[in-house]
Amino acid sequence: MQKKIFNGFQIIHDLIKLRWVPEILKSIHLGNRRYNEILKSIPNMSHTELNRKLLILAQRGVISRRVEDNIIYYSLLSFGSDLIHIFHHLEDLEDKYFEASV
């Protein structure tokens, strides 16, 4: 069990330690499916960085990239939805245990 927990943590850590990944996933989760929608929803993010992170997330099976009538759409895969669920729990922990101590 300990090894499974460590491996699961490592997989998640390798993704969320990358700058902008949580913001990108949250943006897609909130309904921003097209490149420009995602870019506009994340202040200070560059085109280059968004392209790089979308490629990484697609390669790791977190999001899907679909082309329809020359328009690219991004959506969360099951793994991406699970990560969103984890982000919500992390936000809850922060609210519960760290907000009060500030």
MODELLER restraints for C-alpha pairs under 7 A, 6 or more apart:
rsr = mdl.restraints
at = mdl.atoms
rsr.add(forms.Gaussian(group=physical.xy_distance, feature=features.Distance(at['CA:15:A'], at['CA:21:A']), mean=6.91, stdev=0.5))
rsr.add(forms.Gaussian(group=physical.xy_distance, feature=features.Distance(at['CA:16:A'], at['CA:22:A']), mean=6.20, stdev=0.5))
rsr.add(forms.Gaussian(group=physical.xy_distance, feature=features.Distance(at['CA:21:A'], at['CA:53:A']), mean=6.83, stdev=0.5))
rsr.add(forms.Gaussian(group=physical.xy_distance, feature=features.Distance(at['CA:23:A'], at['CA:42:A']), mean=6.87, stdev=0.5))
rsr.add(forms.Gaussian(group=physical.xy_distance, feature=features.Distance(at['CA:24:A'], at['CA:38:A']), mean=6.81, stdev=0.5))
rsr.add(forms.Gaussian(group=physical.xy_distance, feature=features.Distance(at['CA:26:A'], at['CA:84:A']), mean=6.79, stdev=0.5))
rsr.add(forms.Gaussian(group=physical.xy_distance, feature=features.Distance(at['CA:27:A'], at['CA:38:A']), mean=5.97, stdev=0.5))
rsr.add(forms.Gaussian(group=physical.xy_distance, feature=features.Distance(at['CA:27:A'], at['CA:41:A']), mean=6.65, stdev=0.5))
rsr.add(forms.Gaussian(group=physical.xy_distance, feature=features.Distance(at['CA:28:A'], at['CA:38:A']), mean=6.84, stdev=0.5))
rsr.add(forms.Gaussian(group=physical.xy_distance, feature=features.Distance(at['CA:28:A'], at['CA:75:A']), mean=6.31, stdev=0.5))
rsr.add(forms.Gaussian(group=physical.xy_distance, feature=features.Distance(at['CA:28:A'], at['CA:76:A']), mean=6.93, stdev=0.5))
rsr.add(forms.Gaussian(group=physical.xy_distance, feature=features.Distance(at['CA:29:A'], at['CA:76:A']), mean=6.97, stdev=0.5))
rsr.add(forms.Gaussian(group=physical.xy_distance, feature=features.Distance(at['CA:32:A'], at['CA:38:A']), mean=5.44, stdev=0.5))
rsr.add(forms.Gaussian(group=physical.xy_distance, feature=features.Distance(at['CA:33:A'], at['CA:73:A']), mean=5.20, stdev=0.5))
rsr.add(forms.Gaussian(group=physical.xy_distance, feature=features.Distance(at['CA:33:A'], at['CA:74:A']), mean=4.94, stdev=0.5))
rsr.add(forms.Gaussian(group=physical.xy_distance, feature=features.Distance(at['CA:33:A'], at['CA:75:A']), mean=6.26, stdev=0.5))
rsr.add(forms.Gaussian(group=physical.xy_distance, feature=features.Distance(at['CA:34:A'], at['CA:72:A']), mean=6.19, stdev=0.5))
rsr.add(forms.Gaussian(group=physical.xy_distance, feature=features.Distance(at['CA:34:A'], at['CA:73:A']), mean=4.96, stdev=0.5))
rsr.add(forms.Gaussian(group=physical.xy_distance, feature=features.Distance(at['CA:34:A'], at['CA:74:A']), mean=6.23, stdev=0.5))
rsr.add(forms.Gaussian(group=physical.xy_distance, feature=features.Distance(at['CA:39:A'], at['CA:45:A']), mean=6.69, stdev=0.5))
rsr.add(forms.Gaussian(group=physical.xy_distance, feature=features.Distance(at['CA:57:A'], at['CA:63:A']), mean=5.77, stdev=0.5))
rsr.add(forms.Gaussian(group=physical.xy_distance, feature=features.Distance(at['CA:58:A'], at['CA:64:A']), mean=5.70, stdev=0.5))
rsr.add(forms.Gaussian(group=physical.xy_distance, feature=features.Distance(at['CA:58:A'], at['CA:65:A']), mean=6.96, stdev=0.5))
rsr.add(forms.Gaussian(group=physical.xy_distance, feature=features.Distance(at['CA:61:A'], at['CA:77:A']), mean=6.89, stdev=0.5))
rsr.add(forms.Gaussian(group=physical.xy_distance, feature=features.Distance(at['CA:61:A'], at['CA:79:A']), mean=6.84, stdev=0.5))
rsr.add(forms.Gaussian(group=physical.xy_distance, feature=features.Distance(at['CA:62:A'], at['CA:76:A']), mean=6.25, stdev=0.5))
rsr.add(forms.Gaussian(group=physical.xy_distance, feature=features.Distance(at['CA:62:A'], at['CA:77:A']), mean=5.46, stdev=0.5))
rsr.add(forms.Gaussian(group=physical.xy_distance, feature=features.Distance(at['CA:62:A'], at['CA:79:A']), mean=5.17, stdev=0.5))
rsr.add(forms.Gaussian(group=physical.xy_distance, feature=features.Distance(at['CA:62:A'], at['CA:80:A']), mean=4.48, stdev=0.5))
rsr.add(forms.Gaussian(group=physical.xy_distance, feature=features.Distance(at['CA:63:A'], at['CA:74:A']), mean=6.58, stdev=0.5))
rsr.add(forms.Gaussian(group=physical.xy_distance, feature=features.Distance(at['CA:63:A'], at['CA:75:A']), mean=5.46, stdev=0.5))
rsr.add(forms.Gaussian(group=physical.xy_distance, feature=features.Distance(at['CA:63:A'], at['CA:76:A']), mean=4.41, stdev=0.5))
rsr.add(forms.Gaussian(group=physical.xy_distance, feature=features.Distance(at['CA:63:A'], at['CA:77:A']), mean=4.99, stdev=0.5))
rsr.add(forms.Gaussian(group=physical.xy_distance, feature=features.Distance(at['CA:63:A'], at['CA:80:A']), mean=6.14, stdev=0.5))
rsr.add(forms.Gaussian(group=physical.xy_distance, feature=features.Distance(at['CA:64:A'], at['CA:74:A']), mean=5.58, stdev=0.5))
rsr.add(forms.Gaussian(group=physical.xy_distance, feature=features.Distance(at['CA:64:A'], at['CA:75:A']), mean=5.36, stdev=0.5))
rsr.add(forms.Gaussian(group=physical.xy_distance, feature=features.Distance(at['CA:64:A'], at['CA:76:A']), mean=6.31, stdev=0.5))
rsr.add(forms.Gaussian(group=physical.xy_distance, feature=features.Distance(at['CA:64:A'], at['CA:77:A']), mean=6.29, stdev=0.5))
rsr.add(forms.Gaussian(group=physical.xy_distance, feature=features.Distance(at['CA:65:A'], at['CA:72:A']), mean=6.70, stdev=0.5))
rsr.add(forms.Gaussian(group=physical.xy_distance, feature=features.Distance(at['CA:65:A'], at['CA:73:A']), mean=5.79, stdev=0.5))
rsr.add(forms.Gaussian(group=physical.xy_distance, feature=features.Distance(at['CA:65:A'], at['CA:74:A']), mean=4.77, stdev=0.5))
rsr.add(forms.Gaussian(group=physical.xy_distance, feature=features.Distance(at['CA:65:A'], at['CA:75:A']), mean=6.86, stdev=0.5))
rsr.add(forms.Gaussian(group=physical.xy_distance, feature=features.Distance(at['CA:66:A'], at['CA:72:A']), mean=5.61, stdev=0.5))
rsr.add(forms.Gaussian(group=physical.xy_distance, feature=features.Distance(at['CA:66:A'], at['CA:73:A']), mean=5.14, stdev=0.5))
rsr.add(forms.Gaussian(group=physical.xy_distance, feature=features.Distance(at['CA:66:A'], at['CA:74:A']), mean=6.37, stdev=0.5))
rsr.add(forms.Gaussian(group=physical.xy_distance, feature=features.Distance(at['CA:67:A'], at['CA:73:A']), mean=6.23, stdev=0.5))
